Amino acid sequence: MESWYADKVGVFICIMNGACNDKLHWPIKYKSTFILFNQINNQNNFVHANVVTNLDKYSESLKRPTELRNKGLGTGSFILCTEILEEKYNKEDSITLQIRVELLPLL
């Protein structure tokens, strides 16, 4: 029997269908940043910040959703599993991950 093991943790966000979709300008343009906090010495220390800069690559993800949600944006290799288990990021079996989303001006 073959077992599946992921060596990396991925983080993604997606645009979901909602009641206010008709009030928004489509496609949405935004920048997202994922931050993993150091929990040992209270520093705002992060491992990797995933910032989406090439929005044209994700054009389908930024369109108005016609289903429950669009395809997610992010990274499948945010941090190695072995790193996330280190004491500085893992405290009492918990991690602190912040997601910042900044809407970009329409062109």
C-alpha positions in Angstrom: 0.0 0.0 0.0 1.4 3.4 -1.0 1.2 6.2 1.6 1.0 9.9 0.8 3.1 12.3 2.8 3.2 16.0 2.3 6.6 17.6 3.2 5.3 21.2 2.8 2.3 23.2 4.1 0.3 25.2 1.6 -1.8 28.3 2.2 -4.5 29.6 -0.1 -7.4 32.1 -0.1 -10.3 32.2 -2.5 -13.1 34.6 -3.6 -16.4 33.1 -2.6 -19.9 33.8 -4.1 -21.8 36.2 -1.9 -24.8 38.6 -1.6 -22.8 41.7 -2.4 -21.2 40.4 -5.7 -23.4 42.7 -7.8 -22.0 45.8 -5.9 -18.3 44.9 -6.5 -16.1 45.8 -9.5 -14.9 42.7 -11.3 -12.3 41.3 -11.6 -11.1 42.0 -8.1 -7.5 43.0 -7.8 -5.7 42.4 -4.5 -2.4 41.6 -2.8 -2.3 38.9 -0.2 0.4 38.2 2.3 0.6 35.1 4.6 2.7 35.5 7.8 3.7 32.7 10.2 4.5 34.2 13.6 7.3 33.3 15.9 5.6 32.4 19.2 8.6 32.0 21.5 10.0 35.5 21.8 6.9 37.5 20.5 8.8 38.8 17.5 6.8 39.5 14.3 9.1 37.0 12.7 7.8 35.2 9.6 9.1 32.4 7.5 7.8 33.2 4.1 5.5 35.9 2.9 3.5 34.9 -0.2 2.6 38.0 -2.1 0.7 37.7 -5.3 2.2 40.1 -7.8 1.4 38.7 -11.2 -2.4 39.0 -11.1 -2.8 38.2 -14.8 -1.7 34.7 -14.1 -4.7 34.3 -11.8 -7.3 35.9 -14.0 -9.8 33.1 -13.5 -9.5 33.3 -9.7 -10.2 37.0 -9.7 -13.4 37.0 -11.8 -16.9 37.2 -10.3 -17.7 33.7 -8.9 -20.4 31.7 -10.7 -20.0 28.7 -8.4 -19.6 28.6 -4.6 -16.0 29.8 -4.9 -13.2 30.4 -7.3 -9.9 28.6 -7.5 -7.6 29.7 -4.7 -4.6 31.9 -4.8 -1.5 31.2 -2.7 1.3 28.7 -2.6 1.5 25.0 -2.1 5.0 25.3 -0.5 4.7 27.9 2.2 6.9 26.2 4.7 8.3 22.7 5.3 6.4 20.5 7.7 9.5 19.9 9.7 10.0 23.7 10.2 6.4 24.3 11.3 6.9 21.7 14.1 9.9 23.7 15.5 9.3 25.2 18.9 9.4 28.8 17.7 6.4 28.4 15.4 4.5 25.6 17.2 3.3 26.4 20.7 1.0 24.0 22.5 0.2 22.3 19.2 -0.9 25.7 17.7 0.5 28.0 15.1 -0.4 31.7 14.5 -0.9 32.5 10.8 -1.9 36.0 9.7 -3.4 36.7 6.3 -3.3 40.3 5.0 -5.4 41.3 2.1 -5.0 44.6 0.4 -7.4 45.7 -2.4 -5.5 47.3 -5.3 -6.9 50.3 -7.3 -8.8 49.6 -10.4 -6.9 50.5 -13.6 
